[in-house]
Structures are given as structure tokens and as C-alpha cells.
Amino acid sequence: MEAAMKAITYERFGGPERLRYEEIAKPAPAEGEILVRVRAASVNPLDWHLLRGKPRLIRLSADVKGHRPMRPGRDVAGTIEAVGPNVNGLRVGDDVFGAAQGAFAEYLCGHESSFIAKPPTISFEDAAATPIAGLTALQALRDSGRLRAGQNVLINGAAGGVGTFAVQIARTMGAEVTAVCSASSAPCVEQLGADRIIDYRSEDFTADAGRYDLVVDLIGNHSFGRLKRILAPDGRVAAVGGGSGAYRLGRWLLRTLAAAAASRLTRRRVVMTVSRLDGEDLAYLGELIASGRVRPVIDRRFPLAEVAEAMRYLGAGHARGKVVIIA
Ligand SMILES: NC(=O)c1ccc[n+]([C@@H]2O[C@H](COP(=O)([O-])OP(=O)(O)OC[C@H]3O[C@@H](n4cnc5c(N)ncnc54)[C@H](OP(=O)(O)O)[C@@H]3O)[C@@H](O)[C@H]2O)c1
């Protein structure tokens, strides 16, 4: 008889009510792949977009090779249970973390290049919280933003999954950090090392003309004209995310591409961050966490059977740090 496992699946794009917790065939690793026993996974806005299937272009990525049912979840940490042919770097029994499709399940298969060894002192939950949010924060600050020690960075959306990493990583880079979040998130963000906090409900941070070398925008609720106004000469906006509530991504993407193109010939640049799964960067994040310089912030934990609840919670737009699934 074919081995089975519990997994979250969906047949049609839509809201969290489409998600089913069911028994499906346990996968077997193909060439270059590892089979991971999932210990923890985490939820990202990307999972929300892939579930909604909006903008429509994103369906190509959710619906890999037209397979049904679709399998949500990307960020994952677990233990290798089997390896396929030609897997060279990782072995059965290794604890790993990374990102691959179908993380909201007891098992998943992914290419070995999508994973790295988990440092033994990091918990599975912290490891699962890190890949997409941590890599996005690091790459927005370092690559899109070219942040250097002593510079001033403002992080709009500092209390969320990416923001809580960005505040801490910017501090490790020696920057002065201004964090924009609600008053209720302020104590958490302050603990992460923010030098200054702006409550977006009572203060408009775009009034501070000429102050920042870098604005990391995770919310997209101000025009790029206003964001550029608060930049120092040669400053940059790293445009990471936008939309509101249900994350209306399509309109934000068009607006950002236009602003980035228009800014190419100006001193104050808008750069769109598109994060990538990079093993060296993930290993660097692992070192920062293992050494205690960065701490993944976990807001809530949900069992695998309650992924729909976890998605609803994230989709409401006020998660404080990461939402983790325990498999
Ligand atoms: N470009 C890429 O490669 C990439 C990669 C990852 C993520 N993203 C995008 O980046 C964005 C952030 O991702 P995430 O994982 O951090 O999302 P998230 O965890 O869902 O963000 C939630 C946070 O947003 C804050 N927030 C809500 N409204 C705000 C406002 N008006 N001003 C300031 N903060 C506000 C909330 O803080 P309060 O509770 O304090 O209100 C909450 O802590 C998303 O749009 C996502 O799609 C892009």
C-alpha cells in the first residue's frame, strides 16, 4: 500500500476557506531532491497571494505543471528522511531549513539546493521563520539599499515578518534605525533595537524631508514622490511590498515598476526588491541567529490542521513578526 501523509491542499484559487487538511500520498524524492520530515513551517504573504491567485500571473507559479491539488507553504525546517539520486551535499538524518513548495504538510520534497544545514543551536521554529522574511530583509538593506554603517534607514512596516528582521539586520550593519509601526507594536520593535519609532496612526513620517539614506517600504501606502522627499541626496527607496489588507499586489507592482524606471536617471532611486533563495545568504542569517545578534520574532503558532486560521490571521495584515505552523 502507498504511504500516506497529512497535508494542506486546495483545488481552486480563493480564500482560506478553500484550504483542506487531508491525507495524500507521501512524496518520494526525484533526482537531486531530498525528502524532508517537516518539523515547522512559516506563513508569508506570498502564500496568501498564491492561494488567492492574484494577480493572475502568479497562478503560473502556484499551479506548477498544472498539478492538482495545489500545495501551499514555502518556508520550512525539518529532518531529511530520504535522498534521491545525485544528492551530494546533504544526508539522511541532517536537520535542514530552506524553502520549497508544499511546506504545509508532514513531508515535502525539494531540490537539495533549496536547503542548507540547520545550525544545531537554532530551533526548528526559528529556522522555519527565517528564509523568505530574513532573506528579503537582508537583500533589501544590502543589495537594493546599499546600506552602510552610520547611515539612517527608515523601515515602514517594522513590526511584520520582514520588518522585524530588517530592524535587527540594519542594526548589525551599524545603521541608525527609524521604525514605523502601530503604538501597540512599539515595545516589541524597540526591543529589537530600533533607535526611533514612529506611530503611523498619529504621525506622518513622510513629513521629515531629506533625512534618510534608505527607506525600506514594506507597506506601499505612500506615493513614491512622498517617499523620495524624505531621502537624503543619493538616497534610495527599497520597494519591497505593497497593497493593503488583502494585499492588492497587481496595482502596487505596476506603480513600483514605473517609479523604478523613472528614477533611473535621478539621484534619488527607487529600487524594487525581488528576494531570492540564496544558500550563502541563508547561512549568514543562520550565523546571525545562532550568535544571538538576530532573533526571529514569532507572533503565533498554529498546528498543521489550522493553516486556514493562520492564513486568515496573516491576511488581516497585523501579524507581529512571523506566524509559524507546527507539523
Ligand atoms: N519583494 C519581495 O521579494 C518580498 C518578499 C517578502 C515579502 N514581500 C512583501 O513585503 C510586505 C511585508 O511582508 P511581511 O511578511 O512583513 O508582511 P506581514 O508580516 O503580514 O506584515 C504585517 C505588519 O504590517 C504592519 N502594518 C500594517 N499596516 C501598516 C501601516 N499602515 N504602516 C506601517 N506598518 C503597518 C503591521 O504592524 P502593526 O500591527 O503595528 O500595524 C504588521 O506588523 C508584504 O507586502 C509582502 O508581500 C515582498
The ligand as a Gaussian input file, in Angstrom:
#p B3LYP/6-31G(d) Opt

LIG

0 1
 N        9.626000      41.669000      -2.826000
 C        9.814000      40.511000      -2.215000
 O       10.632000      39.680000      -2.644000
 C        9.028000      40.228000      -0.966000
 C        9.384000      39.184000      -0.128000
 C        8.681000      39.016000       1.069000
 C        7.618000      39.881000       1.370000
 N        7.270000      40.844000       0.484000
 C        6.179000      41.783000       0.773000
 O        6.591000      42.623000       1.847000
 C        5.459000      43.016000       2.590000
 C        5.723000      42.723000       4.052000
 O        5.835000      41.323000       4.267000
 P        5.719000      40.744000       5.736000
 O        5.990000      39.294000       5.681000
 O        6.499000      41.607000       6.667000
 O        4.147000      41.011000       5.999000
 P        3.343000      40.920000       7.347000
 O        4.118000      40.148000       8.355000
 O        1.975000      40.469000       7.008000
 O        3.259000      42.463000       7.838000
 C        2.397000      42.755000       8.874000
 C        2.832000      44.051000       9.563000
 O        2.462000      45.187000       8.781000
 C        2.306000      46.263000       9.690000
 N        1.457000      47.310000       9.148000
 C        0.175000      47.199000       8.712000
 N       -0.261000      48.401000       8.272000
 C        0.772000      49.280000       8.440000
 C        0.948000      50.669000       8.156000
 N       -0.027000      51.417000       7.620000
 N        2.149000      51.229000       8.438000
 C        3.157000      50.516000       8.982000
 N        3.045000      49.183000       9.287000
 C        1.867000      48.594000       9.009000
 C        1.654000      45.649000      10.894000
 O        2.080000      46.377000      12.014000
 P        1.027000      46.880000      13.130000
 O        0.334000      45.636000      13.649000
 O        1.893000      47.567000      14.115000
 O        0.035000      47.743000      12.403000
 C        2.170000      44.211000      10.915000
 O        3.126000      44.005000      11.922000
 C        4.260000      42.252000       2.001000
 O        3.578000      43.121000       1.121000
 C        4.898000      41.124000       1.220000
 O        4.103000      40.710000       0.127000
 C        7.952000      41.046000      -0.661000

